[in-house]
């Protein structure tokens, strides 16, 4: 996961204005940004990422909700947009609750610093792993590597760590000032191997308010978009991070990727 922005984020969910007006505004901003792009890596744009990363790492706790959309490319080449909602409740470095909901799936993850539980409210199945004792950054890596589970917006836990070095950037530009839901934001655009991405950052909290990632690994260039709403003041009860099986739920086993591969070979 030694990347500034996680390429797997484009597929992690599964689950406006007129085009003319948007195109005109985008062209105006791009032309303005191009005049500042002589060195490709605008020092101010890189510094903005550093401020954002520091703000994220400095949060003692936070709640976050996000409306997100993922473009899925069919075999025909047609793009299908799938919408979903994400809710995080987090107390770094070792407590996490996440709720991921779409029309096709609903999943929850509980982590109290020791026990990790994945739960499907619709199917009423859950799987728990004890004695994890990992930081949130380490947990994200374990889930992805060992179980093939990618946390949505996982980069929120990686920015500001050595898992997200800025030296992978090939381009960084300031696009311009903008407004999201009546609040002023600064719009930045970045490029790195495998992905083009944009982030809209609050100039007061330095937290990201919107993220757009375009995957370059697929010729169809599928896009992931997330709008973020933060609550950094409300305290979160410790019980939120501990899973209590609801009546009628059944425990199953979460199998590691390597074990699945071995079983497949044996067949």
Beta strands, then each sheet from edge to edge (+ up, - down):
strand 1: 62-73
strand 2: 79-91
strand 3: 95-102
strand 4: 106-111
strand 5: 116-120
strand 6: 125-129
strand 7: 169-180
strand 8: 183-192
strand 9: 195-201
strand 10: 208-215
strand 11: 223-231
strand 12: 250-251
sheet 1: 7+ 8- 9+ 10- 11+ 1- 2+ 3- 4+ 5- 6+ 12+
end
